[in-house]
Amino acid sequence: MTATLTCYNVGTADSSLIELVSGWKVLIDYANYNPDSDPSESRINLEVELRNNLRKDGRKGFNVVAFTHLDDDHIHGFSDAFWLDHAKAYQDNDRFKIDELWVPAAAITEEGLKGEARILRAEARHRLKQGKGIRVFSRPEHLKAWLESEGLTLESRRHLITDAGQTVPGFTLTGNHQVEFFIHSPFAWRQDESTLIDRNECSLCFQAVFQEGAQQTKVLFMADTTHEMLNEMVIVTRDRHKRPERLEWDIYKSPHHSSYLSVGPDKGVDETKPIPNVKWLLETQRRASCLIISSCDAIPLKGTAEDEDAYPPHRQAHNYYKKTAAGGDGEVRVTMEFPNKIKPKPTIVTINSWGATLSKSTPAAAAAIAAAAPRAGCK
């Protein structure tokens, strides 16, 4: 069995599925904006797609479901689809089970939430109080006050907390899963000897490293990170901890749906100019035959009303990504443009001893193409 990464066509929103060589399934975010399978709607019915995926393997749920943050375009409709332990209203046999829930600390500590975000917080808090079925990404001390308010100690829950700069327990390159997840964010860093800057409001960002034989394939999942946070991430990882390899990538899951604010402060006329550390991350840390995946609607045409929209995707950021990918003998895939804008399909990448192979066809043919066309993707 080979590992695969599937990025779903859910509009300017996010949902990806990693299927490991062990058979484990790791779902990253969930946003279902077409729950009725409206044929006039180009976004996929995500619940139906995931149900079909599980059914073919005789499964009822996922080993891991990670929510990178609480914005609606990363959690929309999740409470209609998943079995949630904290309330019987979300428990019936048709719902997807979650063996382990991954969330950033904000999903525990943030106040004033409503709707789906509030439901997700309730589930995360319940699991953390129960002491099982959850992993929280944070500096452990950041959660100390909340735990104590619930009559719990930090030491009793420390094994459920993973800080930036660490890998997630249970996943190793040489183990059954042949993958490791290195956490970049949320993070804290010292401005000086006395000032600790906590970034626990940040999205969950990580590097997934897949091992197949002698081949490593590296994927950066950057959620909705801004250029300011990417800048600090580079400073922390490359400069302070001297670990630039943790920012190498074959596949770059571009942050915030191809927003220019994840590249630089100014949109630009035709191309967003990256800040220096984003330029380093994108142009120096890419590996040969790289791939950038933008989970977003079709890129707007110049001069259209959509092109003037403040919301992503932004044509200028996309143009920078295209130039970056071309410089690394790679390409950019926009999830709502493949194989066409009218009827897009999921983007599927096969990861094996050849590296990563991007499907050039529809999902039904993906496995055959991946096997027949090594080196079509990333190295």
N, C-alpha and C positions, 0 to 999 in steps of 0.2 A: 504494500500500500504506500502511496506517495502522499505527501502533504499538499494541501491546496489552500489558496486564499480566494474567497469569493466576495466581491464588493457589489452590493445590490443597487439597482436603479430605483432609488426611493426619492428622487428629486434633490433639491438642495437640502440634504439631510444625510444621515449616516447609518449604515448597518453593514457589517462585514462578518464573515464566518471563516474561521481557521479550522481546517480538519487535519489532524496530526496523523503521523504514521502509526501511532498507537490505536487509532480509531476515536480518540477523544475529539470533542467538538467544543470550540471556544468561540462564542458569539460576542462581538464587540458592538455595542449600541443596538437600538431597535427603534425604527421610526416607520410606522405603517400609515401612509396617507391615502391608501386605496383599499380600505377593508371590504368594500362591496364588489371588488373586481370589476369596476366600471370599465367597459371596453373602450370608452373614449378617453380614458385616463392612461397616460404613458408610464406612470409609476406602477411598480409591481405591487401585487397584494403580498406583502412580506410574510404574513402569518401563513397563508396557503403555501408559499414557496418553502418556508422552513418546515412546515408540517410534512410536505412531500419529501424533503431531505431526510427528516428523521424516520419517516415510515420506511424508506428504502433500506435503512439499516436496522429496522426493528427497534427503534428507540422512542422514548417519550419525552426526552429533555436533553439538556446540554450539561456538559461537565463544568463549564464556566460560562457565566454571562457577565460581561464587563460593561458598565455604564461609565463612559469617560467623564461626563458631567451631567448636570440636571437641566440643560436647555431642552426645550420641547422637540427640536429637530433631532435629538438623540434618544428620546424616550417616548415619543408619541405613540399612544395606543398600547403601551407595554402592559398596563394593568388589565387589558381585555384578553391578553394572550398567555400570561404566565401564572402559574400556581404560586401564590404568595403565602408564606407561613404565618404572617401576623394576623390574618383575618379570614374567617370562613367564607366571606363574600367572594374571595378570589381563589376558591378551591373547588374544582370539579375535574373530572377525569380527562376532559378535552384540553386542559391547559398544559403548557410546557413546564416541565420541572427544571429547577436550577439547583445543581449540586453545590456550586460555590458562586456566590455573588461578589464581584469586584467593584468597588466604588472608591472615589477620592474622599478625603475627610469631610469635605463640604456636604456630602450626602448624609453625614451624621450630625454635623454641628450647625448647619445653616438654619436660620429661623425665617419665619414669614413666608414659607412656601405654600403654594396652592396647587390644586389639580394633581397631575401625574407626578410632579416633583415631590409633593407632600406624601403621596402613596409610596414612592420609592424610598423616601427618607424613613417612613414608618417600617418598611420591610428591612432596611439596612440596620436600623436601631434594634429591631427585634432580634435579628440574627446575632448582632454583636453582644446584646445582653444575654442571649442563650449560649454564646460562646462557641458557635459552630456555623458552618455553611457560609462564611463570609471572609473576605480579605479587604482590609482598609488600607489605602495608600496615603501615608502621612508621616511626618515626624512624630514618633510615639507620644512625646510630651505634649503635642498639640491637642491630643484627645484626653489628657489626664483629667482636666476639670470636668468634662462631660461625664466621663466614667465615674468619677467620684460623686457627681450629682445623682447618679443612678445606683449608688451604693456598691460600686465595683472598683477594683484597683487596676492600675495600669499593668502591674505585673501579671494579673490574671488574664489579661487580654493581649499582652505584648506579642504572643505567638501568632496573632491574627492581623498584625500590622506590619506593613513593608514600607520602608523609607526609600526615598530617592537614592540612587547609587547602589542599590541592592538588586539581586535577582529574586524572582518569586520562588519560594520553596516548592519542591516537588517536581520542578522542570529542569532537566539538565541535557546537555548536548549528547552525552553518552548513555543516557537512560532510555527507557521505552519510548518517551515522547520525542526525543531527538530535537529538542527546542529549549531555549531559555528566554525568559522575558526580563530585560534589564529596565528598571524604572528610572525615568528622567524627571517626572513631575507627578504630583506636587513635591516641592523641594523647599529647603531652607538654606541660606548661605550667609556667611559672615561678611558684613561690610567692613568691619574692623574688629578688634579684639572684644569689644563690648556690645556691638550691635548685631543681633541675629535677625535677619529678614525672613519671615515665614511666608511661603508662597502656597499655602494650603487652600487658597481659593482657586487654584489652577486646575485645568483639566488633567486627567490621567493620560500621560504620554509615556511611551516606552519603545524600546528597540527589541524586536523579536529576531532571534538568530536561529536559523534552521540548519541542522547538520545532516548531510546525506553523504556517506563515504568521506572523502577528503574535501568535499565541497561545502562551504558555508554560504548561506543566503541571508542577507540582512534587510529587515523591513523596519522603517520608522513610522510609527503611528502617532500623529501629532495633534489629533483632536481639533480643538478650536483655538490653538495657541497663536498669540499675536507676535509681531516682530520683536516687541520689547521682551517678551518672555523667552523667545528663541535666543535672543541676544544673551540673556542671563544664563540660559541653559548651556550655551557654548562656553561662557566664562566659567561656570561651575565645573563642567565636565572636562573641557580641554585644558583650561588654564589652571584652575585650582587643584583638580584631582589628576591631571595629566593622563586622561583616558580618551584621547580623540577617537580611538577605534569604536567607542560606544556611540559615536555619531556617524559612523559609516553606513552607507545604505546602497542597496540594489533597487529597492522599491521604496518610494517616498509617498506615503499617504498624506497628500498635501493638506495643511491645516485650514480649517474654516471655509471649506467649500470654494477654494480658489479666490479667497478674499485678498485684496491688495494689502490689507493691514497685516497679513502674515508674511509679507515680503519687505515692506518699508512704509514710511509715514505718508508718502505722497503717491496718489494713484498713477500719475503720469498721463501723457497724451496717448501713447500707443504701447508703452511698456513701463511697468513699475520698476523703479531702481531699488535694488536690495540694499539694506544696510550692510556694512562690512561683514558682520558675523553670520548673517543669513547667506550672503554671497559665498562665504567660506563653507558653510554647511551644505549648500546646494551644489557648488561647483568644484570644491576640493574633496568633499567626502563622498561624492557619488562614485560608484564603481562602473566598470565597463558594461555597456548595453543596459543602462539603467531604465527604470520605468517610474513615471510619476502618475499616480491615480488621483483624480479630482472627483470627489463625490458631490455632484452638483447638477443643476439644470444645464441645458445647452448654453455654451458661451455666447453672449449677445454679440450681434453684429455692430460694427462701428456706425454711429449716427442714429441708432434706434433708441426708442424710449427706454428699453431695458438696459441699454449701454449707459444711461445716465442714472440708473438706479443706485441708491446707496448700498443696497444689499448685494451680497455675492450671488453668483460668480461675477468676477470682474475680468473683462477682456485683457486689460493691461497685465494683471498678474498671470493670466493664462499664457500670454505672449512671452513673459519672462520664463515661465516653466518650460515652454516649448523650446526656447533657446538653450536653456540649461540641459534639457534632455538630449537635444541634438548634439550638444558638445560632448556628451557622454555616449554617443552612438545609441541613443535610446529613443523613447517616445512618451507622449502624454496620452492617457486614456481618461476621457470624461464619461462618467457612468451613464449619463442620460443622452449620450450621443452614439452609443455602440449597440448594434451595428448601424443604426440610423436614429435620427431624432424622433421619428414617428413611433417606432416600436422598439425601444431599447431593451436590451437583455442584460443579465448580470455579467460583470467582468470576472473572468476566472483565470487564475494564475496557478499553474502546477509547479511545485517545488521539489526537485529531485537532485540526483548526482550531477546533472548538467547545469544546475542553477535553477532559475525561474523562467518558465515559458508562458508567455501571454497568449491566451486563446485568441485566434484571429477569426473565429466563427461563432456560432450560437452555442449555448451550453450543451446541447445534445451531442455536439461533435467535439467538445473540448478535450475529452480524454484521448480520443484518437489523434487529434492534432498535436496535443502536447507530447505524445509518444513519438510522433513522426517528425516533429520539428524542434529538436533540441537547439538551444542557443537562439531561439527566436525572441527570448525575453532578456533576462538579466544574468550577469555573472558576478 
